[in-house]
Amino acid sequence: MSWIDRIENIKLQVITGDGESYYPLWRNAQKSIAYNTEGFDFVGVDGSLVERYEQTGNRYNVDFVFQGEDHIDVANAFELSAKNKNAWRIIHPIYDEILVHPVALEFDNSLYNSTQITGGIWETISDKFPDIIGSDPNLIATKKDAIGETNADIFEGNDAIDLSAENISKADLSNNKLYELYLKLTDNDVDISILKDSLRTASAGVSVITSDANYFMSQAFNLINFPFIIEQNIQFKINTLITGYNQIKDIFSNDADFYQSYSTSIMAVACACASSPDSDSYKSNNDVLTVIEQLDAMYYDIITTLDYFGYNEDSQLATDMDVLFTATIASLFVIAFDAQQERTIMLDKDDNMINLAHKYYGSGDDALEEFIDRNEVTLNEMLQLKKGRKITYYV
């Protein structure tokens, strides 16, 4: 079929998760294709070895337009249908039939005679994730602890580990750096007391590292694990752990053994934190996808850094890390599919935040506070939000 036949004979149809069909006009057709890849660098060899695995879900830009006298009613019905969390089926003149989930949508009524809907959609497989992948948060927490124990055993049973005064000093510095970072996570007196005790025992572990290396690493892990045991926003935890990881990477830039144990411990704690969200975390599926991307980047960096060292990672540790990472990503995709979806509109007239908060977030002071936070309302906008201002809300 020629492209002209496709354009003339195939009408765009969007079948939302509730089974309703919509026939908007479409104004662009852009598709993004990505692959699961892994890169390896070797000392003394120019370039990188890149291995490519399976293709990930395609991502598409959305640019739908509803026109006609009833375009506002149709767009409102479409918005209501989009709240259903089942996947959409789209019949597209260029891409044929695709199964997708919306990631973010923006409604623009500024032209009055039409409603433009822009944003992004992500192609999905028919199931949430392959059945062979586990996503139980309890499994993830168990694997986290197992990684801590494995790292302690590696230190106990490896006589080749460099326990020089320089590395011992670096271990003590690492623990203190993590302590300083973690202090920013909480102002709760009980949490701070626990953190201080963790640093105290970690410091004691450093002092006996040459006689009891297992105790040293187990106490270091106990300190690293602090974000997992406190209540705090997930994004704050993950950002803190990433900062801690980067500091550890700089400190142990010349020692693969210490780097491996500290970095995989931090990664394990980050996975456990991400898959056990606190009540105020993950306001939308965009929040979840952000954490997925951060974890993926950190895990990839750990693997490639160890490759750069030319280091033979402990086989049990490598297996546990792979299981943990896979289970965490599966768990996060489940959370993403169940989380609220982000929506945005452009105000077609001046309005105030109280009316808008009540309309899109519900009643009460908490709803108003969330509206202000999510939309970054400034002092100058407290009394009036101007026409054309973008408003973000969640369904």
C-alpha positions in Angstrom: 0.0 0.0 0.0 1.4 3.4 -1.0 1.8 6.2 1.5 -1.0 8.1 -0.2 -3.4 5.1 0.1 -2.5 4.9 3.8 -3.2 8.5 4.4 -6.5 8.5 2.4 -7.9 5.1 3.5 -6.8 4.5 7.1 -8.4 6.7 9.6 -6.7 7.3 12.9 -8.6 5.4 15.7 -7.7 5.6 19.4 -9.4 2.9 21.5 -8.9 3.8 25.1 -8.7 1.4 28.0 -12.4 1.7 28.7 -13.2 0.4 25.2 -14.3 3.8 23.8 -13.2 4.8 20.3 -12.1 8.3 19.2 -11.2 9.6 15.8 -9.0 12.7 16.1 -7.0 14.3 13.4 -3.3 13.8 13.6 -0.5 16.2 12.8 2.8 14.3 13.1 4.2 10.8 13.2 7.4 10.5 15.1 8.7 7.2 16.6 11.7 6.6 18.9 13.3 3.2 18.9 15.7 2.0 21.6 17.6 -1.2 22.3 18.9 -2.9 25.5 22.6 -2.4 25.2 25.7 -2.9 27.2 29.1 -1.4 26.6 32.6 -2.6 27.7 35.9 -0.7 27.8 39.2 -2.5 28.0 42.5 -1.1 29.3 44.9 -0.5 26.4 42.3 -0.9 23.7 40.8 2.0 21.8 37.1 2.1 21.4 34.3 0.2 23.1 32.7 -3.2 22.7 29.0 -2.7 22.5 26.6 -5.6 22.8 22.9 -5.2 21.7 20.1 -7.2 23.1 16.3 -7.0 22.6 14.5 -3.9 21.4 12.6 -1.9 24.1 9.1 -0.6 23.7 8.8 2.1 21.0 7.9 5.6 22.1 5.7 7.9 20.0 4.9 11.6 20.1 1.2 12.4 20.3 -0.3 15.4 18.4 -4.1 14.8 18.2 -6.6 17.4 17.3 -10.4 17.3 17.9 -12.3 19.8 15.8 -16.0 20.7 15.3 -18.7 22.3 17.4 -18.6 19.6 20.0 -14.8 19.3 20.2 -14.7 20.4 23.9 -17.2 17.7 24.8 -15.3 15.1 22.8 -12.0 16.1 24.4 -13.5 16.0 27.9 -14.9 12.5 27.2 -11.4 11.5 25.9 -9.8 12.8 29.0 -12.2 10.8 31.1 -11.6 7.7 29.1 -7.8 8.2 29.5 -8.2 7.8 33.3 -8.8 4.1 32.7 -5.5 2.3 33.4 -5.8 -0.3 30.7 -3.7 0.0 27.6 -4.8 1.9 24.5 -5.1 0.2 21.0 -4.3 2.7 18.2 -5.0 2.1 14.5 -2.5 4.4 12.8 -2.2 5.3 9.1 1.6 4.8 9.3 2.3 2.5 12.3 -0.7 0.1 11.8 -2.0 -1.3 15.1 0.0 -0.6 18.3 -0.7 -1.3 22.0 0.4 1.7 24.1 0.1 3.4 27.5 0.1 7.2 27.6 3.0 8.7 29.6 1.9 12.3 29.6 -0.8 14.3 27.8 -1.3 18.1 27.4 -4.7 19.6 26.5 -4.6 23.0 24.7 -7.8 24.9 24.0 -6.2 28.3 23.3 -7.5 28.3 19.7 -11.1 27.9 20.9 -12.3 26.1 17.7 -10.2 23.0 18.4 -8.6 21.0 21.2 -5.0 20.0 20.6 -3.6 17.0 22.6 0.1 16.6 22.7 2.4 14.3 24.8 3.9 10.9 24.6 2.9 7.2 24.5 4.9 4.1 25.2 4.4 0.8 23.4 3.8 -2.1 25.7 3.7 -5.9 25.4 0.4 -7.6 26.2 1.3 -8.5 29.7 2.7 -6.1 32.3 6.0 -8.0 32.3 7.1 -11.6 31.5 5.8 -14.1 34.0 9.3 -15.4 34.7 10.4 -12.1 36.2 9.7 -11.8 39.9 8.8 -8.4 41.4 8.0 -9.2 45.1 9.3 -6.3 47.3 10.1 -8.9 50.0 12.3 -10.8 47.5 14.1 -7.5 46.7 14.7 -6.7 50.4 16.0 -10.3 51.0 18.3 -10.0 48.0 19.6 -6.6 49.3 20.5 -8.2 52.6 22.1 -11.2 50.8 24.3 -8.8 48.9 25.4 -7.2 52.1 26.3 -10.6 53.5 28.1 -11.6 50.3 30.2 -8.5 50.3 31.2 -9.1 54.0 32.2 -12.7 53.1 34.3 -11.5 50.1 36.3 -9.3 52.4 36.8 -12.1 54.9 37.9 -14.7 52.4 40.1 -12.7 50.0 43.7 -12.3 51.2 44.5 -10.3 48.0 42.4 -7.3 49.1 44.7 -4.3 49.7 44.2 -3.4 53.4 46.9 -0.7 53.3 46.7 2.3 55.5 45.6 4.4 52.5 42.6 2.2 51.8 41.7 1.9 55.5 41.7 5.7 55.6 39.5 5.8 52.4 37.0 3.4 54.0 36.7 5.7 57.0 36.3 8.7 54.8 33.6 6.9 52.8 31.6 6.1 55.9 31.8 9.7 57.1 30.8 11.1 53.7 27.7 8.8 53.7 26.9 9.9 57.2 27.0 13.6 56.2 24.8 12.9 53.2 22.3 10.8 55.2 21.9 13.5 57.8 20.1 15.6 55.1 17.4 12.8 54.8 15.8 13.3 58.2 15.3 15.7 61.1 13.7 13.0 63.2 15.7 12.6 66.5 15.2 8.8 66.6 16.4 8.4 63.0 19.5 10.6 63.7 20.3 8.6 66.8 20.2 5.4 64.7 22.4 7.0 62.1 24.9 8.1 64.7 25.0 4.6 66.1 25.5 3.1 62.6 28.5 5.5 62.0 29.9 4.6 65.4 29.9 0.8 64.6 31.1 1.4 61.1 34.0 3.3 62.5 34.7 0.5 64.9 34.7 -1.9 61.9 37.3 0.2 60.2 39.5 0.0 63.3 39.5 -3.8 63.2 39.5 -4.3 59.5 42.9 -6.2 59.4 41.7 -8.7 62.1 38.0 -8.9 61.2 37.3 -7.8 57.7 33.8 -9.5 57.7 32.8 -7.3 60.6 34.1 -4.2 58.9 32.1 -4.7 55.7 28.9 -5.8 57.5 28.9 -2.7 59.6 29.7 -0.5 56.5 26.6 -2.1 54.8 24.5 -1.4 57.9 25.4 2.3 57.6 24.8 2.2 53.8 21.3 0.7 54.5 20.1 3.6 56.6 17.8 5.2 53.8 15.9 1.9 53.6 14.8 1.9 57.2 13.5 5.5 57.4 10.4 7.2 55.9 11.3 9.7 53.3 10.4 10.7 49.7 11.7 8.0 47.3 13.2 10.5 44.9 15.1 12.2 47.8 16.4 8.8 48.8 17.5 7.8 45.3 19.2 11.2 44.6 21.1 10.9 47.9 22.2 7.4 47.2 23.4 8.4 43.7 25.4 11.2 45.2 26.9 8.8 47.7 27.7 6.4 44.9 29.5 9.1 42.9 31.5 10.0 46.0 32.5 6.4 46.6 33.5 6.0 43.0 35.9 9.0 43.3 37.3 7.8 46.6 38.0 4.2 45.5 39.1 5.2 41.9 42.2 3.0 42.3 40.9 -0.1 44.2 38.3 -2.4 42.6 37.7 -4.5 45.7 36.5 -1.7 47.9 34.7 -0.1 45.0 32.8 -3.3 44.2 31.6 -3.8 47.8 30.5 -0.2 48.4 29.0 0.4 45.0 26.9 -2.8 44.9 25.8 -2.2 48.5 24.6 1.2 47.6 22.9 -0.1 44.4 21.2 -2.9 46.4 19.8 -0.3 48.9 18.6 2.0 46.1 16.7 -0.9 44.5 15.1 -1.9 47.8 14.1 1.8 48.5 12.7 2.2 45.0 10.5 -0.9 45.2 9.1 -0.1 48.7 7.6 3.4 48.2 6.5 5.5 51.1 3.0 7.0 51.1 4.0 10.4 49.7 6.1 9.0 46.8 5.4 8.3 43.1 2.6 10.9 42.5 2.6 9.8 38.8 4.0 7.2 36.5 6.5 9.8 35.3 8.0 9.7 38.8 8.4 6.0 38.6 10.0 6.1 35.1 12.5 8.7 36.4 13.6 6.3 39.1 13.8 3.4 36.6 16.1 5.5 34.4 18.3 6.5 37.4 18.7 2.9 38.6 19.5 1.7 35.1 22.1 4.4 34.7 23.8 3.6 38.1 23.8 -0.2 37.5 25.2 0.3 34.0 27.9 2.5 35.4 28.9 0.0 38.1 29.2 -2.8 35.5 31.3 -0.7 33.1 33.5 0.7 35.8 34.3 -2.9 37.0 35.0 -3.8 33.4 37.4 -0.8 33.2 39.2 -2.1 36.2 39.5 -5.4 34.4 38.0 -6.9 37.6 36.5 -10.4 37.8 33.4 -9.7 39.8 32.4 -12.4 42.4 30.0 -14.8 40.6 27.6 -15.0 43.5 27.5 -11.3 43.9 27.0 -10.8 40.1 24.1 -13.3 40.1 22.4 -11.7 43.1 22.8 -8.2 41.6 21.2 -9.3 38.3 18.3 -10.9 40.1 17.8 -7.9 42.3 18.0 -5.4 39.5 15.6 -7.4 37.3 13.1 -7.8 40.1 13.3 -4.2 41.0 12.6 -3.0 37.4 9.7 -5.4 37.2 8.3 -4.1 40.5 8.6 -0.5 39.3 6.8 -1.2 36.1 3.9 -2.6 38.1 3.9 0.5 40.2 4.1 2.7 37.1 1.1 1.0 35.4 -0.9 1.5 38.6 0.3 5.1 39.3 -1.6 8.2 38.3 -0.9 9.6 34.9 0.2 13.2 34.5 -2.0 15.6 32.5 -1.6 19.2 31.6 -3.9 21.9 30.3 -3.4 25.5 29.2 -5.8 27.9 30.9 -8.2 29.5 28.4 -9.0 32.3 30.8 -7.6 33.9 34.0 -8.4 31.9 37.1 -7.2 31.4 40.7 -5.4 28.6 42.4 -8.2 27.8 44.9 -10.7 27.1 42.1 -8.2 25.1 40.1 -6.9 23.1 43.1 -10.5 22.2 44.0 -11.2 21.2 40.4 -8.1 19.1 39.7 -6.8 18.1 43.2 -9.9 18.0 45.4 -10.9 19.9 48.5 -8.9 20.8 51.6 -5.6 22.4 52.5 -3.6 19.3 51.4 -5.0 19.5 47.9 -4.2 23.2 47.7 -0.7 22.6 49.0 -0.1 19.8 46.4 -1.5 22.1 43.6 1.0 24.8 44.6 3.9 22.4 44.8 3.2 20.5 41.6 2.6 23.7 39.6 5.3 25.7 41.2 3.0 28.6 41.9 4.9 31.8 42.6 4.0 34.6 45.1 3.0 36.7 42.1 0.4 34.0 41.1 -1.2 33.5 44.5 -4.1 35.8 43.6 -4.4 35.1 39.9 -3.1 32.6 37.3 -3.1 34.1 33.8 -4.7 32.8 30.7 -2.3 30.5 28.8 -0.6 29.2 32.0 0.1 25.5 32.0 -1.6 23.5 34.8 -0.4 20.0 35.7 -2.7 17.5 37.4 -3.0 13.7 37.8 -5.6 11.1 37.1 
